[in-house]
Amino acid sequence: MNFSDTIATLNNASAFELYRLRAAIDRVLDQPGWMDAVRSRIVVGQTVDYFDPQANRSHQGQIVELRRKQAVVLDLATKKRWLISYAAINLDGADVEIREQPAQGLGRNEVSIGEVVGFVDRSQQQRSGRIVRLNDKTVTLHCGHQQWRVAYTLLHRVVDSSASNGETLELADFGPDDAYEASEIR
């Protein structure tokens, strides 16, 4: 499924149209056939990948219990138990990344909690940090000993993994007209 085209269409929809679509999707997912199709392919003790919409990424977990409409999963990384919808279980290994094509920067669906990204602060300093929260219009980054809120359009991928410790890098290619908006959280 081409999620980029779908998201472009959704961005042109009204709030009411999106609400109605969400209600329709919820009704379809609540039909027993969808849940039975997943439940028939899993067993207690099985390791599965499941999608976490809050972190916008996939996790690996072990099925602990099968309930009528949901499964109890033990997250293998955190050792926490989660009650998840059967629809969140990725049995077919589908690609969970949604690649938007914004004018610049990264889209909200292109980043996830724990990922290292970079940005240019108001002083034209290149910074990088680990994403700790996804907000509606910004991400919260942990850069060294500081937290920053940065707009998605100002983010870029970090190629050098050693830059994940919040260090400041000098940029020579930016002029005064290239001011970016990023704010430090104090």
Wavefront OBJ file of the C-alpha trace (Angstrom):
o trace
v 0.000 0.000 0.000
v 1.335 3.433 -0.934
v 1.053 5.376 2.320
v 2.534 8.562 0.818
v -0.436 8.925 -1.550
v -2.874 8.017 1.221
v -1.405 10.633 3.573
v -1.489 13.254 0.820
v -5.198 12.510 0.346
v -5.841 12.574 4.099
v -4.124 15.959 4.400
v -6.760 17.374 2.040
v -9.691 15.945 4.024
v -11.715 17.892 6.573
v -11.605 17.009 10.259
v -15.137 15.600 9.995
v -14.169 13.405 7.032
v -11.169 12.069 8.962
v -13.341 11.360 12.004
v -15.857 9.460 9.862
v -13.051 7.486 8.213
v -11.603 6.565 11.613
v -15.042 5.395 12.783
v -15.433 3.266 9.647
v -11.968 1.718 10.070
v -12.661 0.960 13.741
v -15.916 -0.796 12.779
v -14.155 -2.908 10.154
v -11.342 -3.875 12.536
v -13.892 -4.859 15.205
v -15.415 -7.447 12.882
v -14.631 -10.945 14.197
v -13.166 -12.093 10.870
v -10.152 -9.775 11.151
v -9.386 -10.817 14.715
v -9.923 -14.518 13.943
v -7.531 -14.305 10.977
v -4.738 -13.061 13.253
v -5.640 -15.213 16.258
v -5.513 -18.369 14.106
v -1.870 -17.632 13.200
v -0.490 -17.005 16.703
v -0.026 -19.055 19.850
v 0.960 -18.266 23.432
v 4.754 -18.098 23.673
v 5.227 -17.006 20.041
v 7.523 -14.044 19.325
v 5.863 -11.398 17.132
v 6.454 -7.879 15.888
v 3.787 -5.346 16.797
v 3.316 -1.686 15.947
v 3.282 0.980 18.667
v 1.462 4.085 17.348
v 2.757 6.278 20.213
v 6.412 5.618 19.374
v 5.618 5.198 15.648
v 7.736 2.079 15.398
v 7.669 -1.677 15.619
v 8.509 -3.643 18.773
v 9.251 -7.293 19.317
v 7.233 -9.118 21.927
v 6.129 -12.518 23.109
v 2.455 -13.516 23.209
v 1.481 -14.102 26.856
v -2.300 -14.428 26.585
v -4.954 -14.441 23.854
v -8.155 -12.613 24.745
v -11.346 -12.226 22.743
v -10.450 -8.879 21.111
v -6.841 -8.298 22.175
v -3.595 -10.049 22.997
v -1.333 -9.582 26.010
v 2.254 -9.158 24.813
v 5.474 -9.057 26.827
v 7.749 -6.455 25.206
v 11.135 -8.167 24.890
v 13.139 -4.947 25.282
v 11.368 -3.414 28.285
v 9.894 -6.581 29.849
v 6.560 -4.728 30.202
v 3.228 -6.332 29.385
v 0.939 -4.579 26.910
v -2.642 -5.238 25.891
v -2.661 -4.723 22.119
v -5.171 -5.061 19.312
v -4.769 -8.106 17.094
v -4.574 -5.683 14.158
v -1.310 -4.247 15.612
v 0.494 -7.586 15.179
v 2.644 -7.621 12.043
v 2.530 -11.287 11.001
v 3.544 -10.732 7.386
v 6.623 -8.589 8.047
v 5.094 -5.514 6.411
v 7.257 -2.393 6.206
v 5.985 -0.092 8.995
v 7.747 3.065 7.812
v 5.535 5.641 6.167
v 7.625 7.774 3.889
v 6.115 11.188 3.455
v 7.664 13.583 1.039
v 7.563 16.970 2.779
v 9.070 20.069 1.189
v 12.022 19.882 3.576
v 13.070 18.115 6.739
v 11.380 14.948 7.933
v 7.710 14.143 8.279
v 6.076 13.079 11.548
v 5.597 9.546 10.245
v 9.248 9.236 9.224
v 10.747 9.413 12.721
v 10.351 7.357 15.864
v 11.188 7.595 19.545
v 14.785 6.583 20.203
v 16.018 7.581 16.762
v 18.967 9.999 16.445
v 18.328 13.051 14.238
v 20.007 16.395 13.685
v 19.013 20.048 13.234
v 20.569 23.513 12.972
v 19.847 25.738 15.990
v 19.293 29.524 15.978
v 23.034 30.109 16.373
v 23.620 28.124 13.179
v 25.165 25.299 15.190
v 24.583 21.766 13.962
v 23.118 19.686 16.799
v 22.009 16.106 17.096
v 20.015 14.220 19.651
v 17.826 11.247 20.452
v 14.052 11.636 20.049
v 12.286 11.256 23.407
v 8.773 12.417 22.446
v 6.737 12.965 19.280
v 4.476 16.014 19.509
v 1.947 17.247 16.944
v 4.230 19.801 15.277
v 7.588 19.202 16.974
v 9.782 16.483 18.427
v 11.446 16.625 21.819
v 15.129 15.759 21.523
v 17.644 14.925 24.230
v 20.878 16.656 23.135
v 23.664 16.105 25.632
v 22.313 17.431 28.940
v 19.578 19.551 27.357
v 16.185 18.956 25.802
v 15.076 20.747 22.651
v 11.746 21.020 20.870
v 12.324 21.133 17.140
v 9.871 21.359 14.222
v 9.787 18.276 11.989
v 10.671 20.395 8.955
v 14.016 21.292 10.549
v 15.126 17.712 11.173
v 17.515 15.664 9.089
v 18.970 12.184 9.293
v 22.257 11.786 11.158
v 24.778 9.764 9.224
v 27.623 9.915 11.773
v 26.425 7.912 14.762
v 29.099 9.460 16.982
v 27.135 12.738 16.761
v 24.382 11.323 18.970
v 25.821 12.675 22.207
v 24.498 16.216 21.713
v 27.740 17.717 20.518
v 27.755 20.968 18.559
v 29.266 20.946 15.082
v 30.281 24.040 13.079
v 28.541 24.709 9.759
v 30.178 26.974 7.209
v 27.510 26.776 4.489
v 24.721 28.676 6.273
v 24.221 32.407 6.090
v 22.132 34.831 8.188
v 19.105 34.283 5.931
v 19.042 30.595 6.868
v 17.609 31.164 10.349
v 15.889 28.133 11.767
v 13.422 27.895 14.613
v 14.308 25.446 17.348
v 13.805 26.068 21.014
v 15.648 24.671 23.989
v 13.519 23.328 26.840
v 14.743 24.548 30.189
l 1 2 3 4 5 6 7 8 9 10 11 12 13 14 15 16 17 18 19 20 21 22 23 24 25 26 27 28 29 30 31 32 33 34 35 36 37 38 39 40 41 42 43 44 45 46 47 48 49 50 51 52 53 54 55 56 57 58 59 60 61 62 63 64 65 66 67 68 69 70 71 72 73 74 75 76 77 78 79 80 81 82 83 84 85 86 87 88 89 90 91 92 93 94 95 96 97 98 99 100 101 102 103 104 105 106 107 108 109 110 111 112 113 114 115 116 117 118 119 120 121 122 123 124 125 126 127 128 129 130 131 132 133 134 135 136 137 138 139 140 141 142 143 144 145 146 147 148 149 150 151 152 153 154 155 156 157 158 159 160 161 162 163 164 165 166 167 168 169 170 171 172 173 174 175 176 177 178 179 180 181 182 183 184 185 186
